[in-house]
Amino acid sequence: MNKNFYSELSITDPINGKELDIIEKTSHHEELTPQTVMFDKSPFKDLSPLEYLHSTSHSLSEEIISPNNLSQIKQLAAIFNKGITSFFGFEIRLGSSEANSDYLFAVSSKNGERESLMKFFEHEMPDHLKNLSEWRNLHNFTMKWSDPTSEINNNVLGLWLEFDTAHLTDNSNIPNIFLQIKKTRIDSEEDEHKFKWITQKALPLLTGATLPKNIEENLINAIKKLPEGTALIHVGTMLSRQIKGVRIVINRIKPDQIIPYLKSIGWKDETNKLIQIINEIDKYVSRLVLHINIGETVDPKIGLECSFAEDRYHLETEWEKFFDYLENKGLCIQEKRKALLDFLGIEQEHNDYEFNFTTYMVAPKIKHSNYTSALVRYLSHIKIVYKPDYPLEAKAYLGVRLFGMEL
């Protein structure tokens, strides 16, 4: 790299108060000279997505995110403004040595995050995104989401933006969108009528097109036939992949409910191998969440989110046994297993406060701005992707979430 004509400070982590090297670069004749400075710890709240990434970079191994991939993600995160999120994460393929991760973050309806997203659209969105219909559609959706009189405002708890880094370009950065909604079922005609806010308002706003009637009918049928005790919790549209249809995410589904439910909505698998996978997984995890793509037909490819109830974030101790299973199945390489588990941890604004789940809560639930903050790095879940006659695939979803304790 040519080192002349500029002088810069190389500061990787001004957030957590650790000693950092400052590299002064003034001329190609001069050596790089490290100097040490000390930063005071600062609150983690109200950071920008890029600042959150800086605060976490020291924990990301090159085994899971390469320097080039991380640089790519940081350039993307730099587009967005402060206060827009208190949760972000990475999607990592476990069976491959390639260190490429997708990037995602969530915008809550609470604590000003939705309003920060509106500020982004109104004042800070780069010009090259304004010309893209996908971003204009998301702006229109956010305006409705911000309107307290709309059904979207009343039913959408959060908005997830997921960026496939393989599809990123300097001029597009088109996200897949997931709506976190109030738990939804269709158990009556009244429920079906209420569900139309998703099919006839929310999804058309996000996609810029009316949802085809046959897809709407298939989606409603899939929600009508949800097993007892389950509910729809996310609805997604995969904009960056040009996939027609709707992704639905169903929680609290029991292992023995999955196959009967899938068959009831028209899913087909002549191999009958999914039942074996479910029975194996059930020995290691305590919570399953089902992902299905609903289009003109039910996509044969499904996803099974595997995790543990109740949420213990970085303190969860059961992952090791599940990784043993994944390695034995050839679904995870050892280097990624180690890098993922090494990522888990916490950084607190004040270390003299003991972190626990009684006094600390996730940031969107905190009612006041006067709180001490903590940034928790954890493994959210591992998704097993199943498609008949195709090899199994496993993906890990790392999360970084802001917690706080009211003072």
C-alpha positions in Angstrom: 0.0 0.0 0.0 1.3 3.5 -0.8 1.7 5.3 2.5 2.6 8.8 1.4 0.4 11.9 1.2 -1.8 11.2 4.2 -1.8 10.8 7.9 -4.5 8.8 9.7 -5.3 7.4 13.1 -5.9 3.6 13.0 -8.4 3.2 15.9 -10.2 -0.1 16.0 -12.2 0.2 19.2 -12.9 3.5 20.9 -16.0 2.1 22.6 -14.8 -0.4 25.1 -12.0 1.5 26.8 -9.2 -0.9 25.8 -5.7 0.3 24.8 -5.5 0.9 21.1 -2.7 1.4 18.7 -2.6 4.6 16.7 -0.6 4.3 13.5 0.7 7.6 12.0 1.4 7.4 8.3 3.1 10.4 6.8 5.5 9.3 4.1 6.6 6.2 2.3 10.1 6.9 3.7 8.9 6.6 7.3 8.2 3.5 9.3 4.7 2.8 10.8 5.0 3.9 14.4 2.5 2.5 16.9 1.5 4.7 19.8 -0.8 3.8 22.7 -3.7 5.8 24.0 -6.4 5.0 26.5 -10.1 5.8 26.0 -12.6 6.1 28.8 -15.5 3.7 28.5 -18.6 5.2 26.9 -22.2 4.1 26.9 -23.1 1.6 24.1 -26.6 3.1 23.6 -27.5 5.3 20.6 -24.6 4.2 18.5 -24.7 3.9 14.7 -24.5 0.5 13.1 -20.9 1.2 12.1 -20.0 2.1 15.7 -21.5 -1.1 16.9 -19.4 -3.0 14.4 -16.3 -1.3 15.6 -17.1 -2.2 19.1 -17.3 -5.9 18.2 -14.6 -6.3 15.5 -12.0 -7.5 18.0 -14.2 -10.6 18.8 -14.7 -11.6 15.1 -12.2 -14.3 14.0 -11.1 -14.3 10.4 -12.3 -17.9 10.3 -15.9 -16.7 10.2 -15.6 -13.2 8.6 -12.6 -12.4 6.4 -11.0 -8.9 6.5 -12.4 -8.2 3.1 -15.9 -9.3 4.1 -15.8 -7.3 7.3 -14.7 -4.2 5.3 -17.6 -4.8 2.9 -20.1 -5.0 5.9 -18.6 -1.9 7.5 -19.1 0.1 4.3 -22.7 -1.0 4.2 -23.2 -0.2 7.9 -21.7 3.3 7.4 -24.7 4.3 5.3 -27.0 4.3 8.4 -27.5 6.8 11.2 -27.3 6.7 15.0 -30.1 5.2 17.0 -31.5 3.1 14.2 -30.8 -0.3 15.9 -29.9 -2.0 19.2 -29.4 -5.4 17.6 -27.3 -6.7 14.7 -26.0 -10.0 13.6 -24.2 -12.2 11.1 -25.3 -15.3 9.1 -22.4 -17.8 8.8 -22.3 -21.0 6.8 -20.8 -23.7 9.0 -19.8 -26.4 6.5 -17.6 -24.3 4.3 -14.1 -22.9 5.0 -15.1 -19.7 3.2 -15.2 -16.8 5.7 -18.1 -14.9 4.2 -21.0 -13.7 6.4 -24.3 -12.0 5.6 -25.2 -9.0 7.7 -28.5 -8.0 9.4 -29.9 -5.6 11.9 -33.2 -5.0 13.5 -35.2 -1.7 13.9 -37.6 -1.8 16.8 -40.9 0.1 17.0 -39.8 1.3 20.5 -37.2 3.7 21.9 -37.0 5.9 18.8 -35.5 3.3 16.5 -38.4 3.5 14.0 -38.1 7.3 14.1 -34.4 7.1 13.4 -35.2 5.0 10.3 -37.6 7.7 9.2 -34.9 10.3 9.7 -32.6 8.2 7.5 -35.1 8.2 4.7 -36.0 11.9 5.0 -32.5 13.4 5.5 -29.6 10.9 5.3 -30.3 8.3 2.6 -27.6 8.4 -0.1 -28.8 9.6 -3.5 -28.0 6.3 -5.2 -30.4 4.5 -3.0 -33.2 7.0 -3.6 -33.3 5.9 -7.2 -34.0 2.3 -6.3 -37.6 1.2 -6.1 -36.9 -1.3 -3.3 -35.7 1.6 -1.0 -38.6 3.8 -2.1 -41.0 1.0 -1.2 -39.3 0.6 2.2 -39.6 4.3 2.8 -43.3 4.2 2.0 -43.8 1.2 4.4 -41.9 3.1 7.2 -44.2 6.1 6.8 -47.2 3.8 7.3 -45.5 2.1 10.2 -44.9 5.5 11.8 -48.6 6.4 11.5 -50.3 5.6 14.8 -53.7 5.3 13.1 -52.5 2.5 10.7 -52.9 -1.3 11.2 -49.2 -1.6 10.3 -48.2 0.6 13.2 -50.4 -1.4 15.6 -49.1 -4.9 14.5 -45.4 -4.5 13.5 -43.1 -4.8 16.4 -39.9 -4.6 14.4 -38.3 -4.6 11.0 -35.3 -6.7 10.1 -33.0 -5.8 7.2 -30.9 -8.7 6.0 -28.1 -8.1 3.4 -26.8 -11.0 1.4 -23.1 -9.9 1.0 -22.8 -12.1 -2.1 -25.3 -9.8 -3.8 -24.0 -6.4 -2.5 -22.8 -3.9 -5.0 -21.8 -0.3 -4.6 -25.0 0.9 -6.0 -27.7 -1.4 -4.8 -27.4 -2.8 -1.2 -30.9 -4.2 -1.5 -32.0 -6.0 1.7 -34.3 -8.8 2.4 -37.1 -7.6 4.7 -38.6 -9.4 7.7 -41.5 -8.0 9.7 -41.6 -9.0 13.3 -45.3 -9.0 14.0 -47.6 -9.7 17.0 -48.1 -13.4 17.3 -50.8 -14.3 14.8 -53.1 -17.2 14.1 -56.3 -17.6 12.0 -58.9 -19.5 14.1 -62.0 -17.7 12.9 -63.4 -15.6 10.0 -62.7 -12.5 12.0 -59.0 -13.5 12.4 -58.8 -14.1 8.6 -60.3 -10.6 7.9 -57.7 -9.1 10.3 -54.9 -11.0 8.6 -55.5 -9.0 5.4 -53.4 -6.1 6.7 -50.4 -8.4 5.9 -51.4 -9.6 2.4 -53.2 -6.4 1.2 -51.3 -3.6 2.9 -47.9 -4.5 4.4 -46.5 -6.8 1.7 -47.7 -4.7 -1.3 -46.0 -1.7 0.3 -42.7 -3.6 0.7 -42.7 -5.1 -2.8 -44.4 -2.3 -4.7 -46.9 -4.8 -6.2 -50.2 -6.5 -5.3 -49.7 -10.0 -3.9 -51.0 -12.5 -6.4 -54.4 -13.9 -5.4 -53.2 -17.6 -5.4 -50.2 -16.7 -3.2 -52.5 -14.8 -0.8 -54.8 -17.9 -0.6 -51.9 -20.2 0.0 -50.5 -18.0 2.7 -53.9 -17.7 4.5 -54.3 -21.5 4.2 -50.9 -22.0 5.8 -51.8 -19.8 8.7 -55.2 -21.4 9.1 -53.7 -24.8 9.5 -51.1 -23.9 12.1 -50.8 -26.5 14.8 -52.2 -25.9 18.2 -49.9 -23.7 20.4 -48.0 -22.3 17.4 -48.1 -18.8 15.9 -46.8 -16.8 13.0 -44.1 -14.4 14.3 -42.3 -13.1 11.1 -43.3 -12.4 7.5 -40.5 -11.8 5.0 -39.9 -10.9 1.4 -36.6 -11.8 -0.2 -36.0 -8.7 -2.3 -32.3 -9.3 -3.0 -32.9 -12.8 -4.3 -35.8 -12.0 -6.6 -37.8 -14.8 -5.1 -41.5 -14.7 -5.6 -43.6 -15.6 -2.6 -43.5 -15.0 1.1 -41.3 -16.3 3.8 -43.2 -17.2 7.0 -41.7 -18.0 10.4 -43.6 -20.1 12.9 -42.6 -20.5 16.6 -43.3 -22.9 19.4 -43.7 -25.8 17.0 -43.2 -29.3 18.5 -41.1 -31.9 16.6 -44.0 -34.2 16.1 -46.1 -31.4 14.6 -43.8 -30.4 11.8 -44.3 -33.2 9.2 -48.1 -33.4 9.6 -48.4 -29.6 9.3 -46.1 -29.4 6.3 -48.1 -32.1 4.5 -51.4 -30.4 5.4 -50.4 -27.3 3.4 -49.2 -29.2 0.3 -45.5 -29.7 1.1 -44.0 -32.8 -0.6 -41.0 -35.0 0.2 -40.9 -38.4 -1.4 -37.6 -39.2 0.4 -39.2 -39.0 3.9 -35.8 -38.2 5.4 -36.9 -35.1 7.3 -38.4 -37.1 10.1 -35.0 -38.6 10.9 -33.3 -35.2 11.0 -36.0 -33.8 13.3 -35.7 -36.8 15.7 -31.9 -36.3 15.8 -32.1 -32.6 16.4 -34.7 -33.1 19.1 -32.0 -34.8 21.3 -29.9 -31.7 21.5 -32.1 -28.6 21.4 -35.2 -27.4 23.2 -36.7 -24.9 20.8 -37.5 -25.2 17.1 -38.7 -22.5 14.8 -40.0 -23.3 11.3 -39.2 -21.3 8.1 -41.3 -21.9 5.0 -41.5 -20.2 1.6 -45.1 -19.8 0.4 -45.5 -19.1 -3.3 -47.7 -20.6 -6.0 -46.8 -23.8 -4.3 -45.1 -24.6 -1.0 -41.3 -24.5 -1.5 -39.8 -27.9 -0.7 -36.8 -26.2 1.0 -37.5 -25.4 4.7 -35.5 -24.1 7.5 -35.4 -25.3 11.1 -34.0 -22.8 13.7 -32.5 -24.7 16.5 -31.9 -23.1 19.9 -32.7 -23.3 23.6 -35.5 -22.0 25.9 -35.3 -19.9 27.9 -32.9 -17.3 26.3 -29.6 -17.2 28.1 -27.7 -15.4 25.4 -23.9 -15.6 26.0 -24.4 -17.7 29.1 -25.9 -20.7 27.2 -23.9 -23.8 28.0 -25.6 -26.4 25.7 -24.1 -25.4 22.4 -21.1 -27.7 22.7 -23.2 -30.9 22.5 -25.1 -29.7 19.4 -21.8 -28.8 17.7 -20.6 -32.3 18.4 -23.7 -33.6 16.5 -23.1 -31.1 13.6 -19.5 -32.1 13.2 -20.3 -35.8 13.2 -22.9 -35.1 10.5 -20.3 -33.2 8.4 -22.3 -30.0 8.7 -19.8 -27.9 10.6 -16.0 -27.6 10.3 -14.0 -27.5 13.6 -12.4 -24.1 12.9 -15.8 -22.4 12.6 -17.1 -24.1 15.7 -14.2 -22.7 17.8 -14.5 -19.2 16.3 -18.2 -19.0 17.0 -17.8 -20.1 20.6 -14.9 -17.7 21.1 -17.1 -14.9 19.9 -19.5 -15.2 22.8 -19.1 -12.7 25.6 -20.2 -9.3 27.1 -18.8 -5.8 27.5 -20.3 -3.6 30.1 -20.3 0.2 30.4 -19.7 -0.3 34.2 -18.1 -3.5 35.3 -19.1 -2.9 39.0 -22.7 -3.8 38.2 -23.3 -7.6 38.0 -24.9 -8.6 34.8 -28.0 -10.8 35.2 -31.4 -11.3 33.5 -33.3 -9.9 36.5 -31.9 -6.4 36.5 -30.8 -6.1 32.8 -33.2 -6.2 29.9 -33.0 -5.8 26.2 -32.9 -2.1 25.2 -36.3 -1.7 23.5 -38.0 -2.7 26.7 -36.3 0.0 28.8 -38.7 2.8 29.4 -36.2 5.5 30.5 -33.0 6.9 29.0 -31.1 6.8 32.3 -29.5 3.3 32.3 -26.1 1.6 32.3 -25.5 -0.4 29.1 -24.0 -3.7 28.2 -23.3 -5.2 24.8 -23.9 -9.0 24.6 -22.4 -11.2 21.9 -24.2 -14.5 21.6 -25.2 -17.4 19.3 -28.9 -16.8 18.5 -29.6 -20.0 16.7 -28.4 -22.5 14.2 -30.6 -23.1 11.2 -30.7 -26.5 9.5 -31.7 -26.1 5.8 -33.5 -29.1 4.4 -34.4 -29.7 0.8 -35.4 -33.2 -0.5 -32.6 -34.9 -2.5 -30.1 -32.1 -1.6 -27.3 -32.2 1.1 -28.2 -30.7 4.4 -26.8 -27.3 5.3 -26.2 -25.6 8.6 -26.0 -21.8 9.2 -25.1 -20.0 12.5 -26.7 -16.7 13.4 -24.5 -14.6 15.7 -26.2 -11.8 17.5 -25.0 -8.6 19.2 -27.7 -7.1 21.4 -27.8 -4.0 23.6 -28.9 -4.5 27.2 -29.5 -2.0 29.9 -30.1 -1.7 33.6 -32.1 1.3 34.8 -30.4 3.4 37.3 
